[in-house]
């Protein structure tokens, strides 16, 4: 991953998601959150829902899971 970490608020549809071993899982389809309450619930990647506690790092354009 390159660059400094960024907030979950920066995540956009199409960002690449990698597992803990660096293998590509897929692309962000949807951010699951309550923006007004500043609560990040997770991501939808394809048909899979990935809960926020599995997100280890967020960098611009890339997300790494734990």
C-alpha positions as CSV (number, residue, x, y, z in Angstrom):
1,X,0.0,0.0,0.0
2,X,1.2,3.4,-0.8
3,X,0.6,6.8,0.8
4,X,-0.8,7.8,4.2
5,X,-3.9,6.1,5.7
6,X,-7.2,7.9,5.0
7,X,-10.6,8.0,6.8
8,X,-13.4,5.6,5.9
9,X,-15.3,8.7,4.8
10,X,-12.9,8.8,1.7
11,X,-13.8,5.3,0.5
12,X,-15.4,5.3,-2.9
13,X,-17.1,2.7,-5.1
14,X,-14.5,0.9,-7.1
15,X,-11.6,0.9,-4.6
16,X,-9.7,-2.4,-4.5
17,X,-10.0,-4.6,-1.5
18,X,-7.2,-7.0,-0.5
19,X,-7.1,-9.8,2.1
20,X,-4.5,-10.0,4.9
21,X,-2.2,-11.9,2.5
22,X,-2.4,-9.2,-0.2
23,X,-4.7,-11.2,-2.5
24,X,-7.3,-9.2,-4.3
25,X,-10.8,-9.8,-2.9
26,X,-12.7,-7.5,-5.2
27,X,-13.9,-3.9,-5.6
28,X,-16.0,-1.8,-3.2
29,X,-19.6,-1.9,-4.4
30,X,-21.0,0.0,-1.4
31,X,-19.9,1.6,1.9
32,X,-22.1,0.5,4.7
33,X,-22.3,3.5,7.1
34,X,-24.3,6.1,8.8
35,X,-22.5,9.3,7.7
36,X,-24.5,11.7,9.9
37,X,-23.6,9.6,13.0
38,X,-20.0,9.0,11.8
39,X,-20.4,5.2,12.1
40,X,-18.7,2.9,9.7
41,X,-20.4,-0.5,9.5
42,X,-18.4,-2.1,6.7
43,X,-18.3,-2.7,3.0
44,X,-20.1,-4.6,0.3
45,X,-17.7,-6.2,-2.1
46,X,-19.5,-8.1,-4.8
47,X,-22.2,-10.1,-3.0
48,X,-20.2,-10.2,0.3
49,X,-20.7,-8.0,3.2
50,X,-17.4,-7.2,5.1
51,X,-17.8,-5.9,8.6
52,X,-15.8,-2.9,9.7
53,X,-13.9,-4.9,12.3
54,X,-12.2,-6.8,9.4
55,X,-10.8,-3.6,7.8
56,X,-7.2,-3.2,8.9
57,X,-6.0,-0.4,6.7
58,X,-7.5,2.2,4.4
59,X,-5.3,4.0,1.9
60,X,-6.5,6.1,-1.1
61,X,-7.9,3.6,-3.6
62,X,-7.0,0.5,-1.5
63,X,-8.3,-1.3,1.5
64,X,-6.6,-4.1,3.4
65,X,-8.5,-6.6,5.5
66,X,-7.2,-8.4,8.7
